[in-house]
Amino acid sequence: MKILLVDDDKDILEILSYNLKNEGYQIETARDGVIALEKAIIFIPDLILLDVMMPNMDGIQACEIIKDLHTGIQLIALTANVMAHDIEKYKQTGFDHCLGKPVNLQEVYALLQQLLTHS
């Protein structure tokens, strides 16, 4: 599975990238929504873990554009804002799932396993 990790927090990118590569996933990273769009076109990931609040272009704008370009890519919001109304807003935007921050690796693995078994 090809995964694009997008977050402006360098530490989150390093931790997720290292751990997911060790699990056998092919990983690309981006630090903002603009770079995420470029990489989504070139790398064509199966799944994108996308931070909601970033500089240059936030995750919501990036999600809307990516969904228009590639309807089959699963998009997972990464955010500290996980109130029910926030999650509903993300789903209306086009996100398929939402994971809270701080990121829990076990939750990431469980969601990836769920997505793999349903694809």
C-alpha positions as CSV (number, residue, x, y, z in Angstrom):
1,M,0.0,0.0,0.0
2,K,1.3,3.5,-0.9
3,I,0.7,6.1,1.7
4,L,1.2,9.8,1.6
5,L,1.8,11.4,5.0
6,V,1.1,15.1,5.2
7,D,1.8,17.2,8.3
8,D,3.6,20.4,9.1
9,D,5.0,18.8,12.2
10,K,8.4,17.2,11.3
11,D,8.3,14.9,14.3
12,I,5.0,13.4,13.4
13,L,6.2,12.8,9.9
14,E,9.4,11.1,11.1
15,I,7.6,8.9,13.6
16,L,4.8,7.8,11.3
17,S,7.1,7.4,8.3
18,Y,9.6,5.3,10.2
19,N,7.0,3.0,11.8
20,L,4.9,2.5,8.6
21,K,8.0,1.8,6.5
22,N,8.9,-0.9,9.1
23,E,5.4,-2.4,8.5
24,G,6.1,-2.6,4.8
25,Y,4.2,0.4,3.5
26,Q,5.6,2.6,0.7
27,I,5.7,6.1,2.1
28,E,6.0,9.6,0.8
29,T,5.8,12.8,2.9
30,A,4.8,16.4,2.5
31,R,4.8,19.4,4.9
32,D,1.8,21.3,3.5
33,G,-1.2,21.0,1.3
34,V,0.4,22.4,-1.8
35,I,3.2,19.8,-1.8
36,A,0.6,17.2,-0.9
37,L,-1.3,18.0,-4.1
38,E,1.9,17.6,-6.2
39,K,2.8,14.3,-4.5
40,A,-0.8,13.0,-4.9
41,I,-0.5,13.5,-8.6
42,I,3.0,12.0,-9.0
43,F,3.0,9.3,-6.3
44,I,-0.7,8.4,-6.6
45,P,-1.1,6.9,-3.1
46,D,-3.8,4.5,-2.0
47,L,-4.3,6.4,1.1
48,I,-3.4,9.9,2.5
49,L,-3.0,10.7,6.2
50,L,-3.6,14.5,6.0
51,D,-3.2,17.0,8.8
52,V,-6.1,19.4,8.9
53,M,-4.3,22.6,10.0
54,M,-1.2,23.4,7.9
55,P,0.5,26.5,6.3
56,N,0.1,27.4,2.6
57,M,-3.0,25.2,2.1
58,D,-4.9,23.5,4.9
59,G,-6.0,19.9,4.9
60,I,-9.6,20.7,4.1
61,Q,-8.7,22.5,0.9
62,A,-6.3,19.8,-0.1
63,C,-8.8,17.1,0.6
64,E,-11.4,18.8,-1.6
65,I,-9.0,19.1,-4.5
66,I,-7.5,15.6,-4.1
67,K,-11.0,14.0,-4.0
68,D,-11.8,15.8,-7.3
69,L,-8.7,14.5,-8.9
70,H,-8.6,11.0,-7.5
71,T,-11.9,9.7,-6.1
72,G,-10.5,6.4,-5.1
73,I,-7.9,7.6,-2.7
74,Q,-8.8,7.2,1.0
75,L,-8.2,10.4,3.0
76,I,-7.8,10.3,6.7
77,A,-7.8,13.5,8.7
78,L,-5.2,14.0,11.4
79,T,-6.4,16.6,13.9
80,A,-6.6,17.5,17.5
81,N,-10.1,18.8,16.8
82,V,-12.2,15.6,17.2
83,M,-15.5,16.9,18.6
84,A,-18.5,15.3,16.8
85,H,-19.3,18.5,14.8
86,D,-15.6,18.7,13.7
87,I,-15.6,15.1,12.5
88,E,-18.9,15.6,10.6
89,K,-17.4,18.7,8.9
90,Y,-14.4,16.6,7.8
91,K,-16.6,13.9,6.4
92,Q,-18.7,16.5,4.5
93,T,-15.4,17.8,3.1
94,G,-14.5,14.4,1.7
95,F,-12.4,12.8,4.4
96,D,-13.2,9.1,4.8
97,H,-11.9,8.8,8.4
98,C,-10.5,10.9,11.2
99,L,-7.7,10.1,13.6
100,G,-7.0,12.3,16.6
101,K,-3.8,13.9,17.7
102,P,-1.6,13.1,19.4
103,V,-1.4,10.2,17.0
104,N,-1.8,6.8,18.5
105,L,0.2,4.2,16.3
106,Q,-2.1,1.4,17.4
107,E,-5.1,3.3,16.1
108,V,-3.3,4.0,12.8
109,Y,-2.4,0.3,12.4
110,A,-6.0,-0.8,13.3
111,L,-7.5,1.6,10.7
112,L,-5.0,0.5,8.0
113,Q,-5.8,-3.1,8.7
114,Q,-9.5,-2.4,8.5
115,L,-9.0,-0.6,5.2
116,L,-6.9,-3.4,3.8
117,T,-9.5,-6.1,4.6
118,H,-12.3,-4.0,3.0
119,S,-10.5,-3.2,-0.2
